[in-house]
Amino acid sequence: MRTGVRWPRSSRSTPVTIMLGFQSAPGALIAANDTTVLALAGLPVTHARTVLADAGLLTDDRLPAVILWARRRLRDLPAAIRTEMDTWVHITLNGQDTPPRRRPRTAITARAYVAWALPALTHWVAAGRQSLREITPDDVRAALPENPTARSLMGRALRSIFSLLKAQKLTFTDPTRGISTGGVPGKIPLPVPTDDIRQALTSPQPARALLTALIAFHGLTSRHLQHLHLTHLDHAHLTVNDRSIPLAAPVMQRMTAYLEYRSQRWPATTNPHLFIHLRTAASDQPVGPLWINRTLGPALTPRRLREDRYLDEARATAGDAKALALLFGLGTKAAQRYTRTFHPPSL
C-alpha cells in the first residue's frame, strides 16, 4: 500500500517541481533512481521522467529489471560464474558492435535462457565447479535432463552462453559443441470453451470486449494489440503489418463502444495508441502484455484465443494451409501446425 502525502492528480507540474528540488545546482542532472520517491506520494513517475528527459535534465542510472532479476537468481553461485553470466546477460541485451558482432536480444529471451540454464549451473556447482571455464562436454551431458522438452531448452541456453563466452575469450572451449539436444516437441493446439469466449465478448468492460473480439475474429497477436495506433483504423478496416483487415461487424460494434469509452475516460490524452490505461494515458507509451492478459481475465490468453481462431478457420477451409496463411499472415510451418490437426501424418 502506498503511504505518504496524496497530491492532486490534476497538477501535472507537481512531480516535476518536486524533482527539480533534487538538483544540486541549476541545470544539474537528476538521477532516474531519485524519481522513485514520487511513487510514495502517488504521483506519476513515468510522466516526470518523460518531462525531465525531454528537457535534458535526466540521467538514467537504473539497471534493467532483467539484470536485477538474473543477479537475484544467480546470487548463490560462485563469484566467477556470476561474473561470467553477468557478461553474457549484458551482451545479450545490448548486443555488440565490435567483432565478434552480436545483435541485441529481448529481455524475455535473456530471462528464459537464464531460467533454462540455471539447473545445469546449480548441478555443476554441486559437483565442485567454480567457473564455466572448468566445464567439459561430459559435464554438459551429465547436466542435461531426460525430458525431451527440458533437454532441448537447456541445450539452447547453454549453447548461447558458451558460444558467447568463448567469443569473448572468457572460456577456452565450447563444451556444448557436437552435443545434440534435440528440438522442442510441438504442442497440439486446442480449442477454447465457447462459454469463456462469449463471456469475454459480452463483458461490460469495453477494453476486454474489444481485445477479445480482435483476437477471436482476426487472430491478432499480443504485440499487434500493444502497438495498434488510432491512425491504423480507417472506417471498417484495420492496418496491421501492411495488411488491411476488414473488421467483422461484431468487432466494429465493440470498437465503437471502446472509442466512446476512451474519449470519455481520457478526453485530454495525446497517446496515439488504440489501447491505453491510467498509467499510459499521460504518456505516449503502449500498454504492456501483462495489462492485456489481466484485462482478458484468468480463463483466456491471447495465444489460446488466437489458436482457437486458427483452428476454427482450418476447420472451415477443410485444412487448407495456404488459405490459413494468406488470411492471417502466417508462415507455412505455422499454418501446417493447425491444418495437421485435420490431416494428421500417418504413423
ZIMO-V661046 format. One record per helix or strand. SS is the DSSP state (A for helix, B for strand). FROM is the first residue (numbers start at 1). TO is the last residue. If there is no record, write none. Layout:
SS:FROM:TO
SS:FROM:TO
This chain:
A:13:20
B:30:31
A:32:41
A:45:54
B:58:59
A:65:73
A:79:94
B:96:96
B:102:102
A:107:126
A:132:134
A:137:143
A:148:167
A:194:201
A:206:218
A:222:227
B:229:229
A:230:232
B:233:234
B:237:240
B:243:246
A:249:265
B:273:273
A:289:296
A:302:316
A:321:328
A:332:339
